[in-house]
Amino acid sequence: MPESSTAEVVRLIRDLNAAWPAGRFEDVGRCFDEEAVMVPPGGGEIIRGREVIVGSFRDFLATAKVQHFEMLDPKVSVFGGTACAVVPFQIRYEFQGQVYDEKGEEILVLMENARRWRIVWRTLVALPPESA
């Protein structure tokens, strides 16, 4: 049933985006497949494996202070046991004494295995600042 699958995927995405700003790294790990891959924003070396991906969230929160994070409505398409999601977000954080306001999109690919959805591929795309 695509509708129930879509709802399950949206729930997992909401769980992820509630867990990481709160530093609930065990909950973050539950959202990712053991063999998940993350492509860093702007390219760079691909990050492989759930534990390394969870570590990237941990590293970000160790160096940046998130002042505000808002996930907007995800756009999800389900194709059998595979789902693709575009998740718009807004974030304000402080890093090395400077405050950043950013908008972007989290792009996710998820797979259903043993009746559970998990993220298998993730990247972030920064959106250009709006003109004044």
FIVEX-256337 format. One line per field, with one value per residue (C-alpha): residue number from 0; chain; x, y, z. Coordinates in steps of 0.25 Angstrom, whole numbers, plus 2048, in hexadecimal, padded with zeros to 3 digits. Last residue first. Example, Ala and Ser with C-alpha at 12.3 -4.5 7.8 and 13.67 -1.06 7.14 Angstrom:
num: c(1:0)
chaine: c(A:A)
X: c(837:831)
Y: c(7FC:7EE)
Z: c(81D:81F)
//
This chain:
num: c(131:130:129:128:127:126:125:124:123:122:121:120:119:118:117:116:115:114:113:112:111:110:109:108:107:106:105:104:103:102:101:100:99:98:97:96:95:94:93:92:91:90:89:88:87:86:85:84:83:82:81:80:79:78:77:76:75:74:73:72:71:70:69:68:67:66:65:64:63:62:61:60:59:58:57:56:55:54:53:52:51:50:49:48:47:46:45:44:43:42:41:40:39:38:37:36:35:34:33:32:31:30:29:28:27:26:25:24:23:22:21:20:19:18:17:16:15:14:13:12:11:10:9:8:7:6:5:4:3:2:1:0)
chaine: c(A:A:A:A:A:A:A:A:A:A:A:A:A:A:A:A:A:A:A:A:A:A:A:A:A:A:A:A:A:A:A:A:A:A:A:A:A:A:A:A:A:A:A:A:A:A:A:A:A:A:A:A:A:A:A:A:A:A:A:A:A:A:A:A:A:A:A:A:A:A:A:A:A:A:A:A:A:A:A:A:A:A:A:A:A:A:A:A:A:A:A:A:A:A:A:A:A:A:A:A:A:A:A:A:A:A:A:A:A:A:A:A:A:A:A:A:A:A:A:A:A:A:A:A:A:A:A:A:A:A:A:A)
X: c(843:847:845:851:854:84F:859:857:859:85C:857:857:852:847:83F:831:82D:824:830:837:831:83B:83D:843:845:847:848:845:84A:848:853:855:863:868:877:87F:886:879:86B:85F:852:84B:840:83B:835:835:835:832:834:82E:831:82A:81F:821:81E:81F:820:820:824:81C:826:831:834:841:844:850:859:866:871:87E:879:86C:872:87B:870:868:874:876:868:86D:879:871:867:871:878:87C:87F:88B:888:87C:876:86E:873:86E:869:868:861:866:860:853:850:844:848:855:84F:847:854:85A:850:857:84B:84E:84F:843:837:83C:83E:830:82A:831:82C:81E:81E:823:818:80D:812:812:803:7FF:807:800)
Y: c(8A5:899:88B:884:878:86A:861:852:847:839:82B:81D:810:816:80B:806:7FA:7EE:7E4:7EE:7FB:804:813:81D:82B:839:843:851:85E:86B:872:87C:87C:883:885:882:876:870:875:86F:873:868:867:85A:854:845:83F:830:823:816:808:7FB:7FD:80B:815:824:82E:83D:841:84D:856:852:85D:85F:86B:86F:863:865:860:858:84C:84C:84B:83F:838:839:834:829:824:823:81B:812:80F:80C:813:822:826:82F:83D:843:850:84B:83D:831:827:818:80E:800:7FE:804:811:816:80E:815:823:81D:818:826:82E:83B:843:849:83B:835:83E:83D:82E:82C:835:82D:820:825:82A:81C:815:81F:81C:80D:80E:816:80D:800)
Z: c(7FE:7F5:7FC:800:7F6:7FA:800:7FB:806:803:807:803:809:813:81A:818:820:81B:81B:811:80C:805:806:7FD:803:7FE:809:803:807:80F:817:821:827:834:835:842:83D:839:83D:837:830:828:81E:817:80A:80A:7FD:7FE:7F5:7F9:7F6:7FA:7EF:7E9:7F3:7F1:7FC:7FD:80B:812:818:823:82C:834:83D:845:842:849:840:843:84B:844:837:83C:841:834:82D:837:833:825:829:832:826:81C:810:80F:801:800:7FB:7F4:7F6:802:807:800:80A:808:811:813:821:81C:822:82B:837:838:83A:846:84C:849:851:851:851:843:83E:844:83F:830:831:837:82C:821:827:828:81A:815:81D:818:809:80C:811:805:7FB:800)
//
